Amino acid sequence: MADLALDFGDAVQRTAHDLASMEGVDLAKARPAVVRLWEARGLALHHLSAGDMAEALKVMAHATGGAR
């Protein structure tokens, strides 16, 4: 089970880096807060792909301080 969690975490991180890269953001050089925001976007995208809009919205609300 730990391998599955690690694989999912890796997938979310890869998604975050891919999304950021599409927008011209290099997460290797970004501040930790910026990396966390992009990782939240990656996690939200995974929730959306699983059909869970409510969880995606919760992730983004938490990541943006409830601004969304």
mmCIF file of the N, C-alpha and C atoms, coordinates in Angstrom:
data_MODEL
# 
_entry.id   MODEL 
# 
loop_
_atom_site.group_PDB 
_atom_site.id 
_atom_site.type_symbol 
_atom_site.label_atom_id 
_atom_site.label_alt_id 
_atom_site.label_comp_id 
_atom_site.label_asym_id 
_atom_site.label_entity_id 
_atom_site.label_seq_id 
_atom_site.pdbx_PDB_ins_code 
_atom_site.Cartn_x 
_atom_site.Cartn_y 
_atom_site.Cartn_z 
_atom_site.occupancy 
_atom_site.B_iso_or_equiv 
_atom_site.pdbx_formal_charge 
_atom_site.auth_seq_id 
_atom_site.auth_comp_id 
_atom_site.auth_asym_id 
_atom_site.auth_atom_id 
_atom_site.pdbx_PDB_model_num 
ATOM 1   N N  . MET A 1 1  ? 0.825   -1.197 0.000   1.00 0.00 ? 1  MET A N  1 
ATOM 2   C CA . MET A 1 1  ? 0.000   0.000  0.000   1.00 0.00 ? 1  MET A CA 1 
ATOM 3   C C  . MET A 1 1  ? 0.866   1.256  0.000   1.00 0.00 ? 1  MET A C  1 
ATOM 4   N N  . ALA A 1 2  ? 2.002   1.208  0.695   1.00 0.00 ? 2  ALA A N  1 
ATOM 5   C CA . ALA A 1 2  ? 2.891   2.363  0.726   1.00 0.00 ? 2  ALA A CA 1 
ATOM 6   C C  . ALA A 1 2  ? 3.420   2.676  -0.670  1.00 0.00 ? 2  ALA A C  1 
ATOM 7   N N  . ASP A 1 3  ? 3.643   1.632  -1.471  1.00 0.00 ? 3  ASP A N  1 
ATOM 8   C CA . ASP A 1 3  ? 4.112   1.855  -2.840  1.00 0.00 ? 3  ASP A CA 1 
ATOM 9   C C  . ASP A 1 3  ? 3.065   2.585  -3.666  1.00 0.00 ? 3  ASP A C  1 
ATOM 10  N N  . LEU A 1 4  ? 1.799   2.241  -3.466  1.00 0.00 ? 4  LEU A N  1 
ATOM 11  C CA . LEU A 1 4  ? 0.728   2.903  -4.189  1.00 0.00 ? 4  LEU A CA 1 
ATOM 12  C C  . LEU A 1 4  ? 0.664   4.380  -3.822  1.00 0.00 ? 4  LEU A C  1 
ATOM 13  N N  . ALA A 1 5  ? 0.787   4.689  -2.533  1.00 0.00 ? 5  ALA A N  1 
ATOM 14  C CA . ALA A 1 5  ? 0.765   6.086  -2.084  1.00 0.00 ? 5  ALA A CA 1 
ATOM 15  C C  . ALA A 1 5  ? 1.954   6.848  -2.653  1.00 0.00 ? 5  ALA A C  1 
ATOM 16  N N  . LEU A 1 6  ? 3.120   6.212  -2.663  1.00 0.00 ? 6  LEU A N  1 
ATOM 17  C CA . LEU A 1 6  ? 4.320   6.844  -3.206  1.00 0.00 ? 6  LEU A CA 1 
ATOM 18  C C  . LEU A 1 6  ? 4.142   7.079  -4.703  1.00 0.00 ? 6  LEU A C  1 
ATOM 19  N N  . ASP A 1 7  ? 3.599   6.090  -5.417  1.00 0.00 ? 7  ASP A N  1 
ATOM 20  C CA . ASP A 1 7  ? 3.374   6.245  -6.849  1.00 0.00 ? 7  ASP A CA 1 
ATOM 21  C C  . ASP A 1 7  ? 2.392   7.375  -7.133  1.00 0.00 ? 7  ASP A C  1 
ATOM 22  N N  . PHE A 1 8  ? 1.323   7.472  -6.333  1.00 0.00 ? 8  PHE A N  1 
ATOM 23  C CA . PHE A 1 8  ? 0.346   8.543  -6.524  1.00 0.00 ? 8  PHE A CA 1 
ATOM 24  C C  . PHE A 1 8  ? 0.989   9.893  -6.247  1.00 0.00 ? 8  PHE A C  1 
ATOM 25  N N  . GLY A 1 9  ? 1.781   9.972  -5.178  1.00 0.00 ? 9  GLY A N  1 
ATOM 26  C CA . GLY A 1 9  ? 2.483   11.218 -4.866  1.00 0.00 ? 9  GLY A CA 1 
ATOM 27  C C  . GLY A 1 9  ? 3.427   11.623 -5.979  1.00 0.00 ? 9  GLY A C  1 
ATOM 28  N N  . ASP A 1 10 ? 4.120   10.644 -6.537  1.00 0.00 ? 10 ASP A N  1 
ATOM 29  C CA . ASP A 1 10 ? 5.015   10.922 -7.662  1.00 0.00 ? 10 ASP A CA 1 
ATOM 30  C C  . ASP A 1 10 ? 4.231   11.405 -8.878  1.00 0.00 ? 10 ASP A C  1 
ATOM 31  N N  . ALA A 1 11 ? 3.071   10.784 -9.109  1.00 0.00 ? 11 ALA A N  1 
ATOM 32  C CA . ALA A 1 11 ? 2.241   11.177 -10.253 1.00 0.00 ? 11 ALA A CA 1 
ATOM 33  C C  . ALA A 1 11 ? 1.740   12.604 -10.084 1.00 0.00 ? 11 ALA A C  1 
ATOM 34  N N  . VAL A 1 12 ? 1.323   12.957 -8.883  1.00 0.00 ? 12 VAL A N  1 
ATOM 35  C CA . VAL A 1 12 ? 0.850   14.321 -8.622  1.00 0.00 ? 12 VAL A CA 1 
ATOM 36  C C  . VAL A 1 12 ? 1.988   15.310 -8.829  1.00 0.00 ? 12 VAL A C  1 
ATOM 37  N N  . GLN A 1 13 ? 3.163   14.969 -8.333  1.00 0.00 ? 13 GLN A N  1 
ATOM 38  C CA . GLN A 1 13 ? 4.312   15.858 -8.492  1.00 0.00 ? 13 GLN A CA 1 
ATOM 39  C C  . GLN A 1 13 ? 4.684   16.014 -9.967  1.00 0.00 ? 13 GLN A C  1 
ATOM 40  N N  . ARG A 1 14 ? 4.670   14.923 -10.717 1.00 0.00 ? 14 ARG A N  1 
ATOM 41  C CA . ARG A 1 14 ? 4.971   15.007 -12.157 1.00 0.00 ? 14 ARG A CA 1 
ATOM 42  C C  . ARG A 1 14 ? 3.920   15.864 -12.862 1.00 0.00 ? 14 ARG A C  1 
ATOM 43  N N  . THR A 1 15 ? 2.661   15.681 -12.502 1.00 0.00 ? 15 THR A N  1 
ATOM 44  C CA . THR A 1 15 ? 1.596   16.485 -13.099 1.00 0.00 ? 15 THR A CA 1 
ATOM 45  C C  . THR A 1 15 ? 1.818   17.961 -12.796 1.00 0.00 ? 15 THR A C  1 
ATOM 46  N N  . ALA A 1 16 ? 2.166   18.264 -11.552 1.00 0.00 ? 16 ALA A N  1 
ATOM 47  C CA . ALA A 1 16 ? 2.426   19.651 -11.160 1.00 0.00 ? 16 ALA A CA 1 
ATOM 48  C C  . ALA A 1 16 ? 3.550   20.251 -11.993 1.00 0.00 ? 16 ALA A C  1 
ATOM 49  N N  . HIS A 1 17 ? 4.630   19.515 -12.153 1.00 0.00 ? 17 HIS A N  1 
ATOM 50  C CA . HIS A 1 17 ? 5.765   20.014 -12.931 1.00 0.00 ? 17 HIS A CA 1 
ATOM 51  C C  . HIS A 1 17 ? 5.379   20.197 -14.401 1.00 0.00 ? 17 HIS A C  1 
ATOM 52  N N  . ASP A 1 18 ? 4.582   19.268 -14.931 1.00 0.00 ? 18 ASP A N  1 
ATOM 53  C CA . ASP A 1 18 ? 4.149   19.390 -16.323 1.00 0.00 ? 18 ASP A CA 1 
ATOM 54  C C  . ASP A 1 18 ? 3.249   20.614 -16.512 1.00 0.00 ? 18 ASP A C  1 
ATOM 55  N N  . LEU A 1 19 ? 2.284   20.801 -15.605 1.00 0.00 ? 19 LEU A N  1 
ATOM 56  C CA . LEU A 1 19 ? 1.386   21.961 -15.702 1.00 0.00 ? 19 LEU A CA 1 
ATOM 57  C C  . LEU A 1 19 ? 2.177   23.269 -15.600 1.00 0.00 ? 19 LEU A C  1 
ATOM 58  N N  . ALA A 1 20 ? 3.068   23.329 -14.634 1.00 0.00 ? 20 ALA A N  1 
ATOM 59  C CA . ALA A 1 20 ? 3.873   24.548 -14.447 1.00 0.00 ? 20 ALA A CA 1 
ATOM 60  C C  . ALA A 1 20 ? 4.739   24.809 -15.676 1.00 0.00 ? 20 ALA A C  1 
ATOM 61  N N  . SER A 1 21 ? 5.310   23.753 -16.208 1.00 0.00 ? 21 SER A N  1 
ATOM 62  C CA . SER A 1 21 ? 6.161   23.894 -17.393 1.00 0.00 ? 21 SER A CA 1 
ATOM 63  C C  . SER A 1 21 ? 5.380   24.455 -18.575 1.00 0.00 ? 21 SER A C  1 
ATOM 64  N N  . MET A 1 22 ? 4.123   24.024 -18.732 1.00 0.00 ? 22 MET A N  1 
ATOM 65  C CA . MET A 1 22 ? 3.279   24.544 -19.816 1.00 0.00 ? 22 MET A CA 1 
ATOM 66  C C  . MET A 1 22 ? 3.056   26.048 -19.681 1.00 0.00 ? 22 MET A C  1 
ATOM 67  N N  . GLU A 1 23 ? 3.119   26.541 -18.447 1.00 0.00 ? 23 GLU A N  1 
ATOM 68  C CA . GLU A 1 23 ? 2.930   27.968 -18.192 1.00 0.00 ? 23 GLU A CA 1 
ATOM 69  C C  . GLU A 1 23 ? 4.258   28.715 -18.088 1.00 0.00 ? 23 GLU A C  1 
ATOM 70  N N  . GLY A 1 24 ? 5.355   28.013 -18.342 1.00 0.00 ? 24 GLY A N  1 
ATOM 71  C CA . GLY A 1 24 ? 6.669   28.647 -18.320 1.00 0.00 ? 24 GLY A CA 1 
ATOM 72  C C  . GLY A 1 24 ? 7.276   28.796 -16.929 1.00 0.00 ? 24 GLY A C  1 
ATOM 73  N N  . VAL A 1 25 ? 6.790   28.022 -15.968 1.00 0.00 ? 25 VAL A N  1 
ATOM 74  C CA . VAL A 1 25 ? 7.291   28.090 -14.595 1.00 0.00 ? 25 VAL A CA 1 
ATOM 75  C C  . VAL A 1 25 ? 8.212   26.890 -14.353 1.00 0.00 ? 25 VAL A C  1 
ATOM 76  N N  . ASP A 1 26 ? 9.416   27.168 -13.891 1.00 0.00 ? 26 ASP A N  1 
ATOM 77  C CA . ASP A 1 26 ? 10.372  26.111 -13.556 1.00 0.00 ? 26 ASP A CA 1 
ATOM 78  C C  . ASP A 1 26 ? 10.304  25.869 -12.055 1.00 0.00 ? 26 ASP A C  1 
ATOM 79  N N  . LEU A 1 27 ? 9.650   24.779 -11.662 1.00 0.00 ? 27 LEU A N  1 
ATOM 80  C CA . LEU A 1 27 ? 9.466   24.513 -10.231 1.00 0.00 ? 27 LEU A CA 1 
ATOM 81  C C  . LEU A 1 27 ? 10.766  24.181 -9.522  1.00 0.00 ? 27 LEU A C  1 
ATOM 82  N N  . ALA A 1 28 ? 11.792  23.801 -10.263 1.00 0.00 ? 28 ALA A N  1 
ATOM 83  C CA . ALA A 1 28 ? 13.089  23.529 -9.641  1.00 0.00 ? 28 ALA A CA 1 
ATOM 84  C C  . ALA A 1 28 ? 13.697  24.814 -9.082  1.00 0.00 ? 28 ALA A C  1 
ATOM 85  N N  . LYS A 1 29 ? 13.284  25.947 -9.627  1.00 0.00 ? 29 LYS A N  1 
ATOM 86  C CA . LYS A 1 29 ? 13.822  27.247 -9.191  1.00 0.00 ? 29 LYS A CA 1 
ATOM 87  C C  . LYS A 1 29 ? 12.802  28.071 -8.407  1.00 0.00 ? 29 LYS A C  1 
ATOM 88  N N  . ALA A 1 30 ? 11.606  27.532 -8.237  1.00 0.00 ? 30 ALA A N  1 
ATOM 89  C CA . ALA A 1 30 ? 10.522  28.291 -7.615  1.00 0.00 ? 30 ALA A CA 1 
ATOM 90  C C  . ALA A 1 30 ? 10.585  28.236 -6.088  1.00 0.00 ? 30 ALA A C  1 
ATOM 91  N N  . ARG A 1 31 ? 9.951   29.229 -5.476  1.00 0.00 ? 31 ARG A N  1 
ATOM 92  C CA . ARG A 1 31 ? 9.839   29.249 -4.012  1.00 0.00 ? 31 ARG A CA 1 
ATOM 93  C C  . ARG A 1 31 ? 8.933   28.113 -3.555  1.00 0.00 ? 31 ARG A C  1 
ATOM 94  N N  . PRO A 1 32 ? 9.105   27.637 -2.324  1.00 0.00 ? 32 PRO A N  1 
ATOM 95  C CA . PRO A 1 32 ? 8.285   26.531 -1.816  1.00 0.00 ? 32 PRO A CA 1 
ATOM 96  C C  . PRO A 1 32 ? 6.779   26.787 -1.903  1.00 0.00 ? 32 PRO A C  1 
ATOM 97  N N  . ALA A 1 33 ? 6.350   28.006 -1.670  1.00 0.00 ? 33 ALA A N  1 
ATOM 98  C CA . ALA A 1 33 ? 4.916   28.314 -1.739  1.00 0.00 ? 33 ALA A CA 1 
ATOM 99  C C  . ALA A 1 33 ? 4.391   28.149 -3.164  1.00 0.00 ? 33 ALA A C  1 
ATOM 100 N N  . VAL A 1 34 ? 5.190   28.507 -4.144  1.00 0.00 ? 34 VAL A N  1 
ATOM 101 C CA . VAL A 1 34 ? 4.791   28.366 -5.540  1.00 0.00 ? 34 VAL A CA 1 
ATOM 102 C C  . VAL A 1 34 ? 4.711   26.883 -5.902  1.00 0.00 ? 34 VAL A C  1 
ATOM 103 N N  . VAL A 1 35 ? 5.693   26.115 -5.442  1.00 0.00 ? 35 VAL A N  1 
ATOM 104 C CA . VAL A 1 35 ? 5.687   24.670 -5.694  1.00 0.00 ? 35 VAL A CA 1 
ATOM 105 C C  . VAL A 1 35 ? 4.443   24.036 -5.076  1.00 0.00 ? 35 VAL A C  1 
ATOM 106 N N  . ARG A 1 36 ? 4.111   24.418 -3.842  1.00 0.00 ? 36 ARG A N  1 
ATOM 107 C CA . ARG A 1 36 ? 2.923   23.852 -3.180  1.00 0.00 ? 36 ARG A CA 1 
ATOM 108 C C  . ARG A 1 36 ? 1.651   24.179 -3.959  1.00 0.00 ? 36 ARG A C  1 
ATOM 109 N N  . LEU A 1 37 ? 1.549   25.384 -4.484  1.00 0.00 ? 37 LEU A N  1 
ATOM 110 C CA . LEU A 1 37 ? 0.371   25.760 -5.251  1.00 0.00 ? 37 LEU A CA 1 
ATOM 111 C C  . LEU A 1 37 ? 0.250   24.915 -6.519  1.00 0.00 ? 37 LEU A C  1 
ATOM 112 N N  . TRP A 1 38 ? 1.367   24.737 -7.221  1.00 0.00 ? 38 TRP A N  1 
ATOM 113 C CA . TRP A 1 38 ? 1.322   23.918 -8.435  1.00 0.00 ? 38 TRP A CA 1 
ATOM 114 C C  . TRP A 1 38 ? 1.044   22.455 -8.098  1.00 0.00 ? 38 TRP A C  1 
ATOM 115 N N  . GLU A 1 39 ? 1.558   21.969 -6.975  1.00 0.00 ? 39 GLU A N  1 
ATOM 116 C CA . GLU A 1 39 ? 1.269   20.599 -6.574  1.00 0.00 ? 39 GLU A CA 1 
ATOM 117 C C  . GLU A 1 39 ? -0.210  20.447 -6.218  1.00 0.00 ? 39 GLU A C  1 
ATOM 118 N N  . ALA A 1 40 ? -0.804  21.479 -5.637  1.00 0.00 ? 40 ALA A N  1 
ATOM 119 C CA . ALA A 1 40 ? -2.242  21.447 -5.361  1.00 0.00 ? 40 ALA A CA 1 
ATOM 120 C C  . ALA A 1 40 ? -3.020  21.395 -6.666  1.00 0.00 ? 40 ALA A C  1 
ATOM 121 N N  . ARG A 1 41 ? -2.591  22.142 -7.646  1.00 0.00 ? 41 ARG A N  1 
ATOM 122 C CA . ARG A 1 41 ? -3.251  22.105 -8.954  1.00 0.00 ? 41 ARG A CA 1 
ATOM 123 C C  . ARG A 1 41 ? -3.148  20.712 -9.567  1.00 0.00 ? 41 ARG A C  1 
ATOM 124 N N  . GLY A 1 42 ? -1.980  20.094 -9.428  1.00 0.00 ? 42 GLY A N  1 
ATOM 125 C CA . GLY A 1 42 ? -1.811  18.734 -9.932  1.00 0.00 ? 42 GLY A CA 1 
ATOM 126 C C  . GLY A 1 42 ? -2.725  17.752 -9.223  1.00 0.00 ? 42 GLY A C  1 
ATOM 127 N N  . LEU A 1 43 ? -2.825  17.880 -7.894  1.00 0.00 ? 43 LEU A N  1 
ATOM 128 C CA . LEU A 1 43 ? -3.708  17.008 -7.121  1.00 0.00 ? 43 LEU A CA 1 
ATOM 129 C C  . LEU A 1 43 ? -5.164  17.238 -7.512  1.00 0.00 ? 43 LEU A C  1 
ATOM 130 N N  . ALA A 1 44 ? -5.546  18.486 -7.677  1.00 0.00 ? 44 ALA A N  1 
ATOM 131 C CA . ALA A 1 44 ? -6.921  18.798 -8.084  1.00 0.00 ? 44 ALA A CA 1 
ATOM 132 C C  . ALA A 1 44 ? -7.224  18.196 -9.446  1.00 0.00 ? 44 ALA A C  1 
ATOM 133 N N  . LEU A 1 45 ? -6.274  18.255 -10.355 1.00 0.00 ? 45 LEU A N  1 
ATOM 134 C CA . LEU A 1 45 ? -6.477  17.672 -11.676 1.00 0.00 ? 45 LEU A CA 1 
ATOM 135 C C  . LEU A 1 45 ? -6.681  16.159 -11.587 1.00 0.00 ? 45 LEU A C  1 
ATOM 136 N N  . HIS A 1 46 ? -5.942  15.503 -10.721 1.00 0.00 ? 46 HIS A N  1 
ATOM 137 C CA . HIS A 1 46 ? -6.131  14.063 -10.530 1.00 0.00 ? 46 HIS A CA 1 
ATOM 138 C C  . HIS A 1 46 ? -7.520  13.766 -9.969  1.00 0.00 ? 46 HIS A C  1 
ATOM 139 N N  . HIS A 1 47 ? -7.980  14.588 -9.041  1.00 0.00 ? 47 HIS A N  1 
ATOM 140 C CA . HIS A 1 47 ? -9.337  14.405 -8.515  1.00 0.00 ? 47 HIS A CA 1 
ATOM 141 C C  . HIS A 1 47 ? -10.381 14.617 -9.612  1.00 0.00 ? 47 HIS A C  1 
ATOM 142 N N  . LEU A 1 48 ? -10.164 15.627 -10.437 1.00 0.00 ? 48 LEU A N  1 
ATOM 143 C CA . LEU A 1 48 ? -11.090 15.869 -11.543 1.00 0.00 ? 48 LEU A CA 1 
ATOM 144 C C  . LEU A 1 48 ? -11.119 14.691 -12.512 1.00 0.00 ? 48 LEU A C  1 
ATOM 145 N N  . SER A 1 49 ? -9.949  14.142 -12.793 1.00 0.00 ? 49 SER A N  1 
ATOM 146 C CA . SER A 1 49 ? -9.907  13.014 -13.732 1.00 0.00 ? 49 SER A CA 1 
ATOM 147 C C  . SER A 1 49 ? -10.601 11.787 -13.161 1.00 0.00 ? 49 SER A C  1 
ATOM 148 N N  . ALA A 1 50 ? -10.700 11.716 -11.837 1.00 0.00 ? 50 ALA A N  1 
ATOM 149 C CA . ALA A 1 50 ? -11.421 10.617 -11.191 1.00 0.00 ? 50 ALA A CA 1 
ATOM 150 C C  . ALA A 1 50 ? -12.906 10.944 -11.038 1.00 0.00 ? 50 ALA A C  1 
ATOM 151 N N  . GLY A 1 51 ? -13.311 12.120 -11.507 1.00 0.00 ? 51 GLY A N  1 
ATOM 152 C CA . GLY A 1 51 ? -14.710 12.512 -11.447 1.00 0.00 ? 51 GLY A CA 1 
ATOM 153 C C  . GLY A 1 51 ? -15.148 13.114 -10.127 1.00 0.00 ? 51 GLY A C  1 
ATOM 154 N N  . ASP A 1 52 ? -14.183 13.562 -9.320  1.00 0.00 ? 52 ASP A N  1 
ATOM 155 C CA . ASP A 1 52 ? -14.506 14.082 -7.992  1.00 0.00 ? 52 ASP A CA 1 
ATOM 156 C C  . ASP A 1 52 ? -14.305 15.599 -7.937  1.00 0.00 ? 52 ASP A C  1 
ATOM 157 N N  . MET A 1 53 ? -15.268 16.319 -8.479  1.00 0.00 ? 53 MET A N  1 
ATOM 158 C CA . MET A 1 53 ? -15.202 17.779 -8.513  1.00 0.00 ? 53 MET A CA 1 
ATOM 159 C C  . MET A 1 53 ? -15.167 18.385 -7.116  1.00 0.00 ? 53 MET A C  1 
ATOM 160 N N  . ALA A 1 54 ? -15.943 17.822 -6.195  1.00 0.00 ? 54 ALA A N  1 
ATOM 161 C CA . ALA A 1 54 ? -16.003 18.372 -4.842  1.00 0.00 ? 54 ALA A CA 1 
ATOM 162 C C  . ALA A 1 54 ? -14.625 18.333 -4.174  1.00 0.00 ? 54 ALA A C  1 
ATOM 163 N N  . GLU A 1 55 ? -13.924 17.228 -4.336  1.00 0.00 ? 55 GLU A N  1 
ATOM 164 C CA . GLU A 1 55 ? -12.592 17.120 -3.723  1.00 0.00 ? 55 GLU A CA 1 
ATOM 165 C C  . GLU A 1 55 ? -11.600 18.053 -4.409  1.00 0.00 ? 55 GLU A C  1 
ATOM 166 N N  . ALA A 1 56 ? -11.696 18.190 -5.718  1.00 0.00 ? 56 ALA A N  1 
ATOM 167 C CA . ALA A 1 56 ? -10.824 19.115 -6.448  1.00 0.00 ? 56 ALA A CA 1 
ATOM 168 C C  . ALA A 1 56 ? -11.031 20.544 -5.961  1.00 0.00 ? 56 ALA A C  1 
ATOM 169 N N  . LEU A 1 57 ? -12.287 20.919 -5.760  1.00 0.00 ? 57 LEU A N  1 
ATOM 170 C CA . LEU A 1 57 ? -12.579 22.265 -5.254  1.00 0.00 ? 57 LEU A CA 1 
ATOM 171 C C  . LEU A 1 57 ? -12.052 22.455 -3.843  1.00 0.00 ? 57 LEU A C  1 
ATOM 172 N N  . LYS A 1 58 ? -12.151 21.419 -3.002  1.00 0.00 ? 58 LYS A N  1 
ATOM 173 C CA . LYS A 1 58 ? -11.615 21.515 -1.636  1.00 0.00 ? 58 LYS A CA 1 
ATOM 174 C C  . LYS A 1 58 ? -10.104 21.718 -1.660  1.00 0.00 ? 58 LYS A C  1 
ATOM 175 N N  . VAL A 1 59 ? -9.424  20.961 -2.511  1.00 0.00 ? 59 VAL A N  1 
ATOM 176 C CA . VAL A 1 59 ? -7.971  21.082 -2.610  1.00 0.00 ? 59 VAL A CA 1 
ATOM 177 C C  . VAL A 1 59 ? -7.583  22.503 -3.000  1.00 0.00 ? 59 VAL A C  1 
ATOM 178 N N  . MET A 1 60 ? -8.253  23.044 -4.027  1.00 0.00 ? 60 MET A N  1 
ATOM 179 C CA . MET A 1 60 ? -7.898  24.381 -4.489  1.00 0.00 ? 60 MET A CA 1 
ATOM 180 C C  . MET A 1 60 ? -8.296  25.456 -3.483  1.00 0.00 ? 60 MET A C  1 
ATOM 181 N N  . ALA A 1 61 ? -9.417  25.269 -2.793  1.00 0.00 ? 61 ALA A N  1 
ATOM 182 C CA . ALA A 1 61 ? -9.808  26.246 -1.766  1.00 0.00 ? 61 ALA A CA 1 
ATOM 183 C C  . ALA A 1 61 ? -8.774  26.284 -0.647  1.00 0.00 ? 61 ALA A C  1 
ATOM 184 N N  . HIS A 1 62 ? -8.310  25.119 -0.259  1.00 0.00 ? 62 HIS A N  1 
ATOM 185 C CA . HIS A 1 62 ? -7.295  25.059 0.792   1.00 0.00 ? 62 HIS A CA 1 
ATOM 186 C C  . HIS A 1 62 ? -5.983  25.681 0.316   1.00 0.00 ? 62 HIS A C  1 
ATOM 187 N N  . ALA A 1 63 ? -5.601  25.381 -0.911  1.00 0.00 ? 63 ALA A N  1 
ATOM 188 C CA . ALA A 1 63 ? -4.321  25.870 -1.442  1.00 0.00 ? 63 ALA A CA 1 
ATOM 189 C C  . ALA A 1 63 ? -4.311  27.382 -1.645  1.00 0.00 ? 63 ALA A C  1 
ATOM 190 N N  . THR A 1 64 ? -5.480  27.944 -1.913  1.00 0.00 ? 64 THR A N  1 
ATOM 191 C CA . THR A 1 64 ? -5.529  29.390 -2.176  1.00 0.00 ? 64 THR A CA 1 
ATOM 192 C C  . THR A 1 64 ? -6.091  30.161 -0.989  1.00 0.00 ? 64 THR A C  1 
ATOM 193 N N  . GLY A 1 65 ? -6.192  29.516 0.147   1.00 0.00 ? 65 GLY A N  1 
ATOM 194 C CA . GLY A 1 65 ? -6.689  30.191 1.332   1.00 0.00 ? 65 GLY A CA 1 
ATOM 195 C C  . GLY A 1 65 ? -8.182  30.463 1.288   1.00 0.00 ? 65 GLY A C  1 
ATOM 196 N N  . GLY A 1 66 ? -8.897  29.633 0.558   1.00 0.00 ? 66 GLY A N  1 
ATOM 197 C CA . GLY A 1 66 ? -10.353 29.788 0.484   1.00 0.00 ? 66 GLY A CA 1 
ATOM 198 C C  . GLY A 1 66 ? -10.803 30.836 -0.499  1.00 0.00 ? 66 GLY A C  1 
ATOM 199 N N  . ALA A 1 67 ? -9.883  31.340 -1.326  1.00 0.00 ? 67 ALA A N  1 
ATOM 200 C CA . ALA A 1 67 ? -10.219 32.390 -2.270  1.00 0.00 ? 67 ALA A CA 1 
ATOM 201 C C  . ALA A 1 67 ? -11.044 31.880 -3.439  1.00 0.00 ? 67 ALA A C  1 
ATOM 202 N N  . ARG A 1 68 ? -11.083 30.561 -3.649  1.00 0.00 ? 68 ARG A N  1 
ATOM 203 C CA . ARG A 1 68 ? -11.827 29.999 -4.786  1.00 0.00 ? 68 ARG A CA 1 
ATOM 204 C C  . ARG A 1 68 ? -13.000 29.215 -4.331  1.00 0.00 ? 68 ARG A C  1 
# 
